[in-house]
Structures are given as C-alpha cells and as structure tokens.
Amino acid sequence: MKKLLFLFLFMNISSLLIAQEKNKKTPEEKAKKKTTEIVTSLKLTKEQDALIYSTNLKIYQSIDKYDTKEHSKKDKKKQKDIAQSLRDKEFKRILTPAQYKQYIALDKADDAKKDAEKEAKKKEKKEKKKDDPKSKDAKTKKK
C-alpha cells in the first residue's frame, strides 16, 4: 500500500513538472483532477481511489493518444464516447451500487454544465459577429 501511495505521489509530482512545460493538461493531470472530484463527492476508500485513478489514467491516455493523430471531430467524439463507456463499466465494477448511482448523477450534471458553457460561448461568438462591422451579418443588416 505504501508503494502504491508513493507511486501515486511520484506520478502527481512528475505530472506537475510536465504541466509547467505545456499549456495543455497531461492525461495524468486530467486523471488526477477527475479522480479528486469523484473521491470527494463519493467518499471512496483508498483502494477505490487507486482503482479509479488507474481507470481514469488509462482512459485519458487513450484519448490523448487518439487526439494526437489527425481525425475528424466526429471520429474523436466517437472515440471519447467509447472511452466513456469503458470508464462506466470499470466504475460500475469498482464502486458500490449507491456510489455508482451517485457517480452517474454527477456525470450527467457535469455534462449539462459543459453543454450550457458551450451554448453560452456560441451565443457570445454570434453576438460578437453581429457587432463586428466587417462580418457578413452586419453588412446585410445595414442594407
């Protein structure tokens, strides 16, 4: 258990050092962040924490590896959906039924929040485009 904890801390420290070199978050950082959110929300045991982190890390590494190649947005979305499905299967195995139910509710709420943020950005972009005198929309409205 001490070795596992040491390994976990070592990976976190090394991921922090890597993050300073890049603006993009590493799979390790994403896994740590997601695991921390889940652990605090679901009050997991240390064993569950380690298993959840391991699962998240595998998923984020898979997504990162896929994203480095040239794929369409549709293909990337499909890959992320597959990864999410695999994550859910693993979580169902690791978590208690009550924890899993809570995880699904948190995941849906997170998705809704992300969707709302995307819509707000789209709306903001549209408004900026309307106000921009160089855009086609602004020119057609003047006529």
Secondary structure by P-SEA (a helix, b strand, c coil): caaaaaaaaaaaaaaaaaaaacccccaaaaaaaaaaaaaaaacccaaaaaaaaaaaaaaaaaaaaaaaccccaaaaaaaaaaaaaaaaaaaaacccaaaaaaaaaaaaaaaaaaaaaaaaaaaaaaaaaaaccccaaaaaaac
